[in-house]
Amino acid sequence: LLRREFTVTAPNVTWVGDITVVRTRAGWLHVATLLDLYARRVVGWAMAARQDVALVLTALRMALWQRRPPAGLIHHTDQAGIYAASEYRALLLQHGVVPSMSGKGNCFDNAVAESFFSTLKNELIHHRSFTTHDEARVAIFDFIEVFYNRQRLHQTLGDRTPLAVEASYLN
């Protein structure tokens, strides 16, 4: 459905999601995010020691609860099996969300989500060594909720923050 159309005219038209891993001395921490394409804002996220359906469901529930999107929202991810899980698909259906998946093995179909993780890793993860999962969770929470959504300027957004772009739309 997305067809590499990464520009939308309003919030809550299309969300993109993905998962990455962060190394800690306690083992891998899995991070799932959902971004709204309009302002590149992270609208849902979750972190856990395991990559399973519960991880992506937590991120999706956060986004649905905070945003209350209209029926017809497009939800785009790669073809990871957890996004095709029956529980996940049922929650999308319950909220009138339309699933969309990238072509097999084609990261360019989900470039915005991939780009967010590149930013997270280049601006935070690669500059830190995390002892515990909790230490990494706190740093990633701060990066998303304090820095990325509220302070980080995005060239794609005309050197504005995701929050500023959304505020301009609402005013």
Secondary structure, 3 states (H helix, E strand, C coil): CCCCCCCCCCCCCEEEEEEEEEEECCEEEEEEEEEECCCCEEEEEEEECCCCHHHHHHHHHHHHHHHCCCCCCEEEECCCHHHHCHHHHHHHHHCCCEEEECCCCCHHHHHHHHHHHHHHHHHCHHHCCECCHHHHHHHHHHHHHHHHCCCCCEHHHCCECHHHHHHHHHC
